[in-house]
Amino acid sequence: MENVGDIITQAKIDLKDPTFPGHFTKAMMYGWASEGQREIARRTDCLQKQTGNIASLMNADTIEQSLATLIPDTEVIGLFNVYAGTSTSKKALTFTTIPVLDRDNMYWRGRTSGTPTKVYVGPGQTLGFADAPPSATWLSANGVYIIYSCLPLVNFTSDSQVPEISRKAWDYIVDYCVLKGKREDREFTAFDRTFMMWKDGLAFIKSEPRIDVKGRTSRIIPPGGVGLHKP
């Protein structure tokens, strides 16, 4: 499969409705494929991006920075790593939480600005820095980069479009379209069986635990990086 046209064509074949317009129209298939790509990205974090150097967007001597300012995407769902350092030497900062910082030192918010070593997601979708707020000197000498997951924003409207998520997940867009078709035809038993297989299959492309920017989980990621699981 090379594009959305191939995806919806395969889905139509699997639904035993191989021709267009047929029972399931292109408009229906485009809508289901768009919805499927977003749902797969939401469940697996398979759409990951990295910012450019965002140090210039940060306010010196400020503990928390707005994620909406630091990350250009409007549909950010999780953070995986925050790197800081020079162009030749970057290091992942350690993820932590406000309760852990409070437990270790209840006065941590009043520390002098300097070199941050830890990050956390604060209230209101902010990115916080500890053990010290980033000083102006540190920001001028270092770059800051965020690896994050997000949802696709573009809806499919033509066959030539290419999904944003990893190619290894495209089969699951096909399966999602088939799911929607079975539900449309009220084949509920087949829908339930296919949905469970689809959901279980997503585990093979699900990324490592990440920090949920909307506060739904407090899972902490090891600082060594993240990749996609292979079957």
C-alpha positions as CSV (number, residue, x, y, z in Angstrom):
1,M,0.0,0.0,0.0
2,E,1.3,3.4,-1.0
3,N,-1.5,5.8,-0.2
4,V,-5.0,6.3,1.2
5,G,-6.5,5.0,-2.1
6,D,-4.8,1.7,-1.6
7,I,-6.0,1.5,2.0
8,I,-9.7,2.1,1.3
9,T,-9.6,-0.2,-1.7
10,Q,-8.3,-3.0,0.4
11,A,-10.9,-2.2,3.1
12,K,-13.7,-2.4,0.4
13,I,-12.4,-5.8,-0.8
14,D,-12.4,-7.1,2.8
15,L,-16.0,-5.8,3.1
16,K,-16.9,-7.7,-0.1
17,D,-17.9,-4.4,-1.7
18,P,-14.9,-4.0,-4.1
19,T,-16.3,-1.3,-6.5
20,F,-17.0,2.4,-6.1
21,P,-19.4,3.9,-5.3
22,G,-21.0,0.6,-4.3
23,H,-22.5,0.2,-0.8
24,F,-19.8,2.1,1.0
25,T,-19.0,5.4,-0.7
26,K,-15.6,7.0,-1.0
27,A,-16.8,9.8,1.4
28,M,-17.6,7.2,4.0
29,M,-14.3,5.4,3.5
30,Y,-12.3,8.6,3.7
31,G,-14.1,9.5,6.9
32,W,-13.5,6.1,8.5
33,A,-9.8,6.1,7.4
34,S,-9.3,9.5,8.9
35,E,-11.0,8.5,12.2
36,G,-9.0,5.3,12.2
37,Q,-5.6,7.0,11.9
38,R,-6.4,9.3,14.8
39,E,-7.7,6.5,16.9
40,I,-4.5,4.4,16.2
41,A,-2.3,7.4,17.1
42,R,-4.2,8.0,20.3
43,R,-4.0,4.4,21.4
44,T,-0.4,3.7,20.4
45,D,1.5,7.0,20.4
46,C,2.9,5.9,17.0
47,L,3.0,9.5,15.6
48,Q,6.0,11.0,17.2
49,K,7.8,14.2,16.4
50,Q,10.7,16.2,17.7
51,T,10.8,20.0,18.1
52,G,13.6,22.2,16.9
53,N,15.6,24.0,19.5
54,I,13.0,25.7,21.7
55,A,15.4,27.4,24.1
56,S,14.6,30.8,22.6
57,L,10.9,30.3,23.4
58,M,11.6,29.7,27.1
59,N,11.6,32.4,29.7
60,A,14.8,32.6,31.8
61,D,14.5,32.0,35.5
62,T,10.9,30.5,35.1
63,I,10.1,27.1,36.5
64,E,7.2,26.2,34.2
65,Q,6.8,26.9,30.5
66,S,3.6,26.6,28.5
67,L,3.6,23.5,26.3
68,A,1.4,25.3,23.8
69,T,4.2,27.8,23.3
70,L,7.0,25.2,23.2
71,I,5.3,22.6,20.9
72,P,3.8,23.7,17.6
73,D,1.2,20.9,17.3
74,T,-2.3,21.6,18.7
75,E,-3.1,17.9,19.4
76,V,-0.2,16.9,21.7
77,I,-1.1,13.8,23.8
78,G,2.2,12.8,25.4
79,L,5.9,13.5,26.1
80,F,8.6,11.0,25.7
81,N,11.9,12.8,26.2
82,V,13.3,16.3,26.8
83,Y,16.9,16.7,25.7
84,A,19.1,19.6,26.6
85,G,22.7,20.5,25.7
86,T,25.0,21.7,23.0
87,S,24.8,20.6,19.3
88,T,27.5,18.0,20.0
89,S,26.5,16.9,23.5
90,K,22.8,16.5,24.4
91,K,21.4,14.7,27.4
92,A,17.9,13.5,28.3
93,L,16.5,15.2,31.4
94,T,14.9,12.9,34.0
95,F,11.1,12.9,34.2
96,T,9.7,13.3,37.7
97,T,6.4,14.5,39.3
98,I,5.5,17.4,41.6
99,P,4.7,15.0,44.5
100,V,8.1,13.5,44.3
101,L,9.8,16.9,44.2
102,D,7.7,18.0,47.2
103,R,8.7,14.8,49.1
104,D,12.4,15.2,48.4
105,N,12.6,19.0,49.1
106,M,9.5,21.1,49.9
107,Y,11.4,24.2,49.1
108,W,12.4,23.2,45.6
109,R,10.3,25.9,43.9
110,G,12.5,28.6,45.5
111,R,15.9,27.3,44.2
112,T,18.3,29.6,42.4
113,S,18.2,29.5,38.6
114,G,20.9,27.4,37.0
115,T,21.1,24.1,35.2
116,P,17.9,22.0,35.2
117,T,18.3,18.3,35.5
118,K,14.7,17.1,35.7
119,V,11.3,17.9,34.0
120,Y,7.7,17.3,34.9
121,V,4.3,18.1,33.5
122,G,2.6,20.7,35.6
123,P,-1.0,21.9,35.9
124,G,-2.5,23.6,32.9
125,Q,-0.3,21.7,30.5
126,T,3.0,23.2,31.4
127,L,6.5,21.8,31.3
128,G,8.3,22.3,34.5
129,F,12.1,22.3,35.2
130,A,13.9,21.1,38.3
131,D,16.2,21.0,40.2
132,A,16.7,24.6,39.1
133,P,14.8,26.9,36.8
134,P,16.8,27.5,33.5
135,S,19.0,30.5,33.9
136,A,19.6,33.0,31.0
137,T,23.2,31.8,30.8
138,W,22.2,28.2,30.5
139,L,19.6,28.9,27.9
140,S,22.0,30.9,25.7
141,A,24.5,28.1,25.9
142,N,22.2,25.1,25.4
143,G,19.5,23.9,23.1
144,V,16.3,22.2,24.3
145,Y,14.4,19.6,22.3
146,I,11.2,17.7,23.1
147,I,10.1,14.3,21.6
148,Y,6.4,14.1,21.8
149,S,3.4,12.2,20.4
150,C,0.4,13.9,18.8
151,L,-2.8,13.2,16.8
152,P,-3.0,13.6,13.0
153,L,-4.9,16.8,12.0
154,V,-5.5,16.3,8.3
155,N,-8.7,14.5,7.2
156,F,-8.4,12.3,4.1
157,T,-10.2,13.7,1.0
158,S,-8.3,12.1,-1.9
159,D,-6.7,8.8,-2.9
160,S,-3.2,10.3,-3.3
161,Q,-2.8,11.4,0.4
162,V,-0.4,9.5,2.6
163,P,-1.1,8.7,6.2
164,E,1.0,10.5,8.8
165,I,1.4,7.5,11.1
166,S,4.0,4.8,10.7
167,R,3.6,2.6,7.6
168,K,3.6,-0.5,9.8
169,A,0.3,0.7,11.3
170,W,-1.5,1.2,7.9
171,D,-3.0,-2.3,8.0
172,Y,-4.8,-1.2,11.2
173,I,-6.4,1.7,9.3
174,V,-7.8,-0.9,6.8
175,D,-9.1,-3.0,9.7
176,Y,-10.7,0.1,11.3
177,C,-12.6,0.8,8.1
178,V,-13.8,-2.8,8.0
179,L,-14.9,-2.4,11.6
180,K,-16.9,0.7,10.8
181,G,-18.4,-1.1,7.8
182,K,-19.6,-4.1,9.8
183,R,-21.1,-1.8,12.4
184,E,-22.8,0.2,9.6
185,D,-24.4,-3.0,8.4
186,R,-25.3,-4.0,12.0
187,E,-23.1,-7.1,11.9
188,F,-22.5,-6.7,15.7
189,T,-21.1,-10.2,16.4
190,A,-18.6,-9.8,13.6
191,F,-17.9,-6.3,14.7
192,D,-17.1,-7.4,18.3
193,R,-14.8,-10.2,17.2
194,T,-12.9,-8.0,14.7
195,F,-12.7,-5.2,17.2
196,M,-11.0,-7.4,19.8
197,M,-8.5,-8.6,17.3
198,W,-7.8,-5.0,16.1
199,K,-7.3,-3.7,19.6
200,D,-5.0,-6.6,20.6
201,G,-3.0,-6.1,17.4
202,L,-2.2,-2.5,18.3
203,A,-0.1,-3.7,21.2
204,F,2.6,-4.6,18.7
205,I,3.1,-1.0,17.7
206,K,2.4,0.6,21.1
207,S,5.2,2.9,22.3
208,E,6.8,2.9,25.8
209,P,4.9,4.6,28.6
210,R,5.0,8.3,28.4
211,I,3.9,11.4,30.3
212,D,0.3,12.2,29.5
213,V,0.1,16.0,29.1
214,K,-3.5,16.0,30.2
215,G,-2.7,14.5,33.5
216,R,-4.5,11.2,33.0
217,T,-1.6,9.1,34.1
218,S,1.6,9.6,36.1
219,R,3.7,7.0,34.4
220,I,7.4,7.9,34.3
221,I,9.6,7.1,31.4
222,P,13.2,6.0,31.7
223,P,15.6,8.6,30.3
224,G,17.2,6.3,27.8
225,G,14.8,7.0,24.9
226,V,11.8,5.3,23.4
227,G,11.0,3.3,20.3
228,L,8.3,1.2,18.8
229,H,7.7,-2.4,20.0
230,K,8.2,-5.0,17.2
231,P,6.0,-8.0,17.0
